[in-house]
Amino acid sequence: MSMPIPPYISITQDAGNRAQTLDVLDAEDRKQREMWGAIITFPRTVRAYLQNIILGVSEGHTAILRLVGVGYRATVESIAKTKPAAYPGQQFVSLKVGYSHPIELGVPMGVKVSTPQPTRILLEGCEKEVVMQFAAKIRAWRVPEPYKGKGIFVNGETIRLKAKKIK
């Protein structure tokens, strides 16, 4: 994997304790500090991207989706009935989540999908953004609703149920 690094950021390596550090040219410049990771309010820094790339290559990123609802099921299929394959060997996730037809979503390249149970989907891949974006695309078909607690939950997500509206 590769990542473009802005020209004002340099990576130095310490051979003694095998550590790498990120440095910027001007620590007073707000934009450079934000991309460096010195300001906590800016979540997408170069350091965070590098950490996600290193973790993705060494361990991989996962997302577990739970389908909660009567009749909600998911399967992984090698061919789709309604969509053509974007690349050779593409798999498709078929969701049955209360619509009159199954929803078929093409799995992006670099993501491995499995269904250990009909109500669980396991996404694995080395790029965190691609894995979580695909999880969000699946979740968008049935966002968890607060009255009955039905929907598609990502990575242990929980919601607080609301009380019924009584007149």
Buried (B, 14 or more C-beta within 10 A) or exposed (E): EEEEBEEBBEEEEEEEEEEEEBEBEEEEEEEBBBBBBBEEEBEEBBBBBBEBBEEBEEEBBBBBBBBBBEEBBBEBEEEBEEEEEEEEEBBBBBBBBEEEEBBBBBBBEBBBBEBEEEBEBBBBBBBBEBBBEBBEEBBEBBEBEEEEBBBBBBEEEEEEEEEEEEE
